[in-house]
Amino acid sequence: MTLIKVSEMKKIFENWSNGTLYNRLDSLGIKGNKSYSIFNETTGTLKYNQQAFELMKEQYLKEFDVNKEIFEKKIQSVLSSGDVSRDTRNMNSKKNDNTDNLDRTDSQNRQSNINTDYLRKFYILKEDHEEIIDSLKSQIETLQKQLEKETLHNEKLIDTLRLREEKDVVIEQQNLVKLQTEVKTIGTSEDNKKQKAHWWQWKQKGV
């Protein structure tokens, strides 16, 4: 297959809005990937190759329950129209008309073939997404408050332990001073006893 432009993709994947189509190109890693696209600097046209188209086609069939036979005929019709193989320089107005026509596609027609099971499995509704975000924000606020409370409690606990350690040091120092005083007192008493004994012996000899 020759290279295909986004305008042709819009005709084929008609149930995708413009924004959704570009979102799929981005989410599949096709957009801006040189392995899937070629940019013509002369015409300023970006075209995608067969591999890129097949990835988009596979994704489209996952999201929508379409008649594959009719879908294949639609692909052949678009590809055989000649737009895919031509590099015309005056396609801007026609491209804009195609875009406007696609934007005016009936939304009910788009929704009729949507594969809701696939979308529920792989995508989140905007309302559900916002609800999840709000819930996460609330949980974060609650955790932050708990963290602040625990931090304050830990700081008080650290202060209490520090005061207790300082008190233990003071008590230990006091006990050490007391012990030293008692040792000195005992030493003085022993010296006094020795002096008294020595004096008594001297007195006995003198007599």
C-alpha positions as CSV (number, residue, x, y, z in Angstrom):
1,M,0.0,0.0,0.0
2,T,1.2,3.5,-0.7
3,L,1.6,6.1,2.0
4,I,-1.5,7.5,3.6
5,K,-2.3,10.9,5.0
6,V,-4.2,11.8,8.1
7,S,-7.1,13.2,5.9
8,E,-7.5,9.7,4.4
9,M,-7.4,8.2,7.9
10,K,-10.2,10.5,9.0
11,K,-12.3,9.2,6.1
12,I,-11.6,5.5,7.1
13,F,-11.8,5.9,10.9
14,E,-14.9,8.0,10.8
15,N,-16.1,7.1,14.3
16,W,-13.1,8.8,15.7
17,S,-13.2,12.6,16.2
18,N,-10.2,14.6,15.0
19,G,-8.9,14.8,18.6
20,T,-9.4,11.1,19.2
21,L,-7.6,10.2,16.0
22,Y,-4.5,12.2,16.9
23,N,-4.7,10.8,20.4
24,R,-4.5,7.3,19.1
25,L,-1.6,8.2,16.8
26,D,0.2,9.5,19.9
27,S,-0.8,6.6,22.3
28,L,0.3,4.0,19.8
29,G,3.7,5.6,19.4
30,I,3.1,6.5,15.8
31,K,3.0,10.3,15.9
32,G,6.4,11.8,15.4
33,N,8.0,8.3,14.9
34,K,10.1,8.2,11.7
35,S,9.7,4.5,11.5
36,Y,6.0,5.0,10.8
37,S,5.9,8.3,8.8
38,I,7.6,10.3,6.1
39,F,7.5,14.1,5.8
40,N,7.7,15.7,2.4
41,E,9.5,19.0,2.9
42,T,8.6,20.2,-0.6
43,T,4.8,19.8,-0.1
44,G,4.8,20.0,3.7
45,T,2.8,16.7,3.8
46,L,3.2,14.1,6.4
47,K,2.2,10.5,5.4
48,Y,2.1,7.3,7.3
49,N,3.2,3.8,6.1
50,Q,1.4,0.5,6.0
51,Q,2.6,-0.6,9.5
52,A,1.2,2.6,11.0
53,F,-2.1,2.1,9.3
54,E,-2.4,-1.5,10.4
55,L,-1.8,-0.4,14.0
56,M,-4.5,2.2,13.8
57,K,-6.9,-0.3,12.1
58,E,-6.3,-2.9,14.8
59,Q,-7.0,-0.3,17.5
60,Y,-10.1,1.0,15.7
61,L,-11.6,-2.5,15.4
62,K,-11.0,-3.0,19.2
63,E,-13.0,0.0,20.0
64,F,-15.9,-0.4,17.5
65,D,-18.1,-3.3,16.5
66,V,-18.1,-2.7,12.8
67,N,-19.0,-5.0,9.8
68,K,-15.5,-6.0,8.7
69,E,-16.5,-6.6,5.1
70,I,-18.1,-3.2,4.8
71,F,-15.1,-1.7,6.6
72,E,-12.6,-3.3,4.2
73,K,-14.7,-2.0,1.2
74,K,-14.6,1.5,2.7
75,I,-10.8,1.2,3.0
76,Q,-10.4,0.1,-0.6
77,S,-12.7,2.9,-1.7
78,V,-10.7,5.6,0.1
79,L,-7.3,4.2,-1.0
80,S,-8.4,3.8,-4.6
81,S,-9.7,7.4,-4.8
82,G,-6.3,8.6,-5.8
83,D,-5.8,10.9,-2.8
84,V,-3.4,8.5,-1.1
85,S,-0.9,8.2,-4.0
86,R,-0.9,11.9,-5.1
87,D,1.2,14.7,-3.7
88,T,-0.9,17.7,-4.8
89,R,0.0,21.2,-3.7
90,N,-3.5,22.6,-3.7
91,M,-5.2,20.2,-1.3
92,N,-5.6,22.7,1.6
93,S,-9.1,23.8,0.8
94,K,-10.2,20.3,0.1
95,K,-8.6,19.1,3.3
96,N,-10.4,21.7,5.3
97,D,-13.7,20.8,3.6
98,N,-13.1,17.1,4.6
99,T,-12.3,18.1,8.1
100,D,-15.4,20.2,8.4
101,N,-17.5,17.4,7.0
102,L,-16.0,14.9,9.6
103,D,-16.6,17.4,12.4
104,R,-20.3,17.6,11.4
105,T,-20.7,13.8,11.5
106,D,-23.7,12.7,13.5
107,S,-22.7,11.8,17.0
108,Q,-25.4,9.2,17.3
109,N,-23.9,7.5,14.2
110,R,-20.5,7.4,15.9
111,Q,-21.9,5.9,19.1
112,S,-23.9,3.2,17.5
113,N,-20.9,1.0,16.7
114,I,-18.8,1.7,19.8
115,N,-17.4,-1.4,21.5
116,T,-18.4,-0.3,25.0
117,D,-16.9,-3.4,26.7
118,Y,-13.4,-2.6,25.3
119,L,-13.7,1.1,26.3
120,R,-14.8,0.2,29.8
121,K,-11.8,-2.1,30.2
122,F,-9.1,0.2,28.8
123,Y,-10.5,3.7,29.3
124,I,-11.9,5.7,32.2
125,L,-14.9,8.1,31.9
126,K,-14.1,11.7,32.5
127,E,-16.5,11.8,35.4
128,D,-14.9,8.7,37.0
129,H,-11.4,10.2,36.3
130,E,-12.4,13.4,38.1
131,E,-13.9,11.5,41.0
132,I,-10.7,9.4,41.3
133,I,-8.5,12.6,41.3
134,D,-10.7,14.2,44.0
135,S,-10.5,11.0,46.1
136,L,-6.7,10.9,45.7
137,K,-6.4,14.6,46.7
138,S,-8.5,13.9,49.8
139,Q,-6.4,11.0,50.7
140,I,-3.2,13.0,50.2
141,E,-4.6,15.8,52.5
142,T,-5.5,13.2,55.2
143,L,-2.0,11.6,55.0
144,Q,-0.3,15.0,55.2
145,K,-2.3,15.9,58.3
146,Q,-1.4,12.5,59.8
147,L,2.2,13.0,58.9
148,E,2.2,16.5,60.6
149,K,0.6,15.0,63.7
150,E,3.1,12.1,63.9
151,T,6.0,14.5,63.3
152,L,4.8,16.7,66.1
153,H,4.4,13.7,68.4
154,N,7.9,12.4,67.5
155,E,9.4,15.8,68.2
156,K,7.8,15.9,71.6
157,L,9.0,12.4,72.3
158,I,12.5,13.3,71.3
159,D,12.4,16.3,73.6
160,T,11.2,14.1,76.5
161,L,14.0,11.6,75.9
162,R,16.6,14.3,75.7
163,L,15.4,15.8,79.0
164,R,15.4,12.3,80.6
165,E,19.0,11.7,79.4
166,E,20.1,15.1,80.8
167,K,18.4,14.3,84.1
168,D,20.1,10.9,84.2
169,V,23.5,12.6,83.6
170,V,22.9,15.1,86.4
171,I,21.9,12.3,88.8
172,E,24.9,10.3,87.8
173,Q,27.2,13.3,88.4
174,Q,25.6,13.9,91.8
175,N,26.0,10.3,92.8
176,L,29.7,10.4,91.7
177,V,30.3,13.5,93.9
178,K,28.5,11.9,96.8
179,L,30.6,8.8,96.4
180,Q,33.8,10.8,96.3
181,T,32.7,12.7,99.4
182,E,32.0,9.4,101.2
183,V,35.4,8.0,100.2
184,K,37.1,11.1,101.6
185,T,35.1,10.9,104.8
186,I,36.0,7.2,105.3
187,G,39.7,8.0,104.6
188,T,39.6,10.8,107.2
189,S,38.1,8.5,109.8
190,E,40.7,5.9,109.2
191,D,43.5,8.5,109.6
192,N,41.9,9.7,112.8
193,K,41.8,6.2,114.2
194,K,45.5,5.6,113.3
195,Q,46.5,8.9,114.9
196,K,44.6,8.0,118.1
197,A,46.2,4.6,118.3
198,H,49.6,6.0,117.7
199,W,49.0,8.7,120.4
200,W,47.9,6.0,122.9
201,Q,50.9,3.8,122.3
202,W,53.2,6.9,122.8
203,K,51.4,7.7,126.0
204,Q,51.8,4.2,127.3
205,K,55.5,4.3,126.6
206,G,55.8,7.6,128.3
207,V,54.3,6.3,131.4
